[in-house]
């Protein structure tokens, strides 16, 4: 006997990321004050109200969130579930445990409250990064199905390849090579590395000695630099370059050297662009040395133009440690600077 299945319910689901920058400033708000964000799910208007500093009835301080129904319910009740967790947008640490709250909302401005984390526990956690906190909220609205609707089209979800590759990198599942860099170990997958880097292709599948090796020691590189390079190889992204300017500049300098070493041309150009946009008195000489040693003509030209722009900048650059390194590593560049400086003086006289 043939059996059939009829769906009696369906659900509308949406995921929203809330990022609260300058959290330390936001946390000075009074307990009843909140930061709001609108949301539309299943034809209803919702409002997320984020409380960075809420005092509970037990006189504890919490980071809380309210989900408020702004629309009038179309039926007797809007059966709703909200799931929240703290996340790291860069994927470097695992999300926190899910906090799930369910309720049937029966009138406009009815709400669900979610206690995210105790203020003391937040300070001890790793989720508050660069004074920013990110909360992932998943809202599910249950709706009754009276007549099964015919399928009009096949809906293809958005690509999740990136998430799978990040998970593969972090878990190390199926890794067939381990790099040891400055005492840290990094498991990886030879096929992925070889597909992205001609140098790794030669090491693993060419005539080089590392072809059958399961452990490779990488010299003259910091572990943080190698980790950032691996993340780029798997994801084509460099979240470290979105940090504060000084930190991002130092990482860009190291990553440019690593990218040139392993033939990662796109990463090299990303770092060259980052360094070109962040040239100042403290970084100009070091970036010029890197540009000369690793064949970055555009970065080199920008550094030279900056150094020779006005006498005060030139004097400032000459007093930096980076200039001493430039003298020792790239004496030919100093000759070019001298010639260019003379040319600039002649033009000014004219």
C-alpha positions, 0 to 999 in steps of 0.5 A, spaced: 500 500 500 502 506 498 503 511 503 503 519 502 506 524 507 502 531 508 506 537 511 502 540 517 507 545 519 512 549 515 517 554 518 520 561 516 527 561 518 532 567 518 539 568 521 542 575 523 549 577 525 549 583 530 556 586 531 557 591 537 563 595 536 566 600 541 563 595 546 566 598 552 563 605 551 556 601 549 556 598 556 556 604 560 549 605 558 543 605 563 540 598 565 534 599 561 537 602 555 538 598 549 541 598 541 536 596 536 536 593 530 530 591 525 528 584 522 523 582 517 521 574 517 515 571 515 512 578 513 512 580 520 516 586 523 521 584 529 526 588 533 532 586 536 534 590 542 541 589 545 542 590 552 550 591 554 549 592 561 542 589 564 541 588 571 537 582 573 532 581 579 538 577 582 542 584 582 547 581 577 549 584 570 548 581 564 548 582 556 541 581 554 537 581 548 530 582 547 526 579 540 520 584 540 514 582 535 512 589 532 506 587 527 499 584 529 499 577 529 495 574 523 493 568 527 491 567 535 499 566 536 506 567 532 509 561 535 517 563 535 523 560 537 530 564 537 537 561 538 543 566 540 550 564 540 556 568 541 561 568 535 568 570 532 567 573 525 574 570 523 572 563 525 578 562 529 574 560 535 568 556 536 561 559 537 559 559 544 553 554 546 546 555 543 541 559 548 534 557 545 528 560 547 521 559 545 514 562 546 507 564 543 507 571 541 499 573 542 499 581 541 503 586 538 510 588 542 510 581 545 517 579 546 522 574 548 528 575 552 534 571 551 540 572 557 546 571 553 552 571 558 554 574 564 558 580 564 563 577 568 564 571 564 564 575 558 570 579 560 573 572 561 571 569 554 575 570 548 569 573 544 570 580 546 575 582 540 578 589 539 572 592 543 567 588 539 562 583 540 558 579 535 552 575 536 549 570 531 541 570 532 537 565 528 529 566 528 524 561 526 517 562 526 512 556 525 506 557 520 501 552 519 500 549 512 493 548 510 494 546 503 501 544 501 503 549 495 506 546 489 514 546 488 515 552 483 522 552 483 528 548 485 531 553 490 539 552 491 542 554 497 548 559 497 555 556 497 558 553 503 564 551 500 568 557 504 565 554 511 567 547 509 574 549 507 575 553 514 572 547 518 577 542 514 583 547 516 581 548 523 580 540 524 585 537 520 581 532 518 585 528 513 591 532 513 597 529 510 603 534 512 604 538 518 609 544 518 613 546 524 614 553 524 617 557 530 615 551 535 608 551 532 605 545 528 600 546 523 596 540 519 594 541 512 593 538 506 598 537 500 593 537 494 590 544 497 596 547 498 599 544 491 593 547 487 594 554 490 602 554 490 607 552 485 612 552 490 608 547 494 606 543 487 614 542 486 615 540 493 610 535 494 609 532 487 615 534 483 623 532 484 624 536 491 626 532 497 619 534 501 615 530 496 614 524 501 615 527 507 609 528 512 613 533 517 616 540 514 620 545 518 619 552 515 625 556 517 625 564 518 618 565 519 613 566 525 608 562 526 602 567 526 605 569 519 604 562 516 598 561 520 595 567 516 598 564 509 595 558 510 588 561 512 589 565 505 590 559 501 584 555 504 579 561 504 582 567 499 581 571 505 586 575 510 582 577 516 589 579 519 589 585 515 583 588 517 586 589 524 589 596 527 593 599 522 600 598 526 598 591 527 596 590 520 602 593 517 607 589 520 603 583 518 602 585 511 610 586 511 611 579 513 606 576 509 608 579 503 615 576 504 611 569 505 607 570 499 613 571 494 617 565 497 611 560 496 609 564 489 602 566 492 601 572 487 594 574 489 596 575 496 603 578 495 599 584 491 594 584 497 599 585 502 603 590 497 596 594 496 595 594 504 602 597 505 602 602 499 596 605 503 599 605 510 606 608 508 608 613 514 615 615 517 615 609 521 614 604 515 616 607 509 624 605 509 622 598 511 616 597 506 621 600 501 627 595 503 621 589 502 619 592 495 626 592 493 628 585 495 621 582 493 620 585 486 614 590 488 615 596 483 609 600 485 610 599 492 617 601 491 615 608 487 610 610 492 615 609 498 620 613 494 615 619 492 613 619 500 620 619 503 622 625 498 615 629 498 618 634 503 625 635 507 621 634 514 619 627 512 626 625 509 629 627 516 624 623 520 625 617 515 633 617 516 632 617 524 628 610 524 631 603 525 628 601 518 632 606 515 638 602 518 636 596 515 635 599 508 642 601 509 645 594 510 640 590 506 639 595 500 645 599 498 643 600 491 636 603 493 640 609 497 643 611 490 637 611 487 634 615 493 640 620 492 639 621 485 631 622 485 633 627 491 637 631 487 632 631 481 627 634 486 631 639 488 633 641 481 625 641 479 624 646 485 629 651 483 626 651 476 
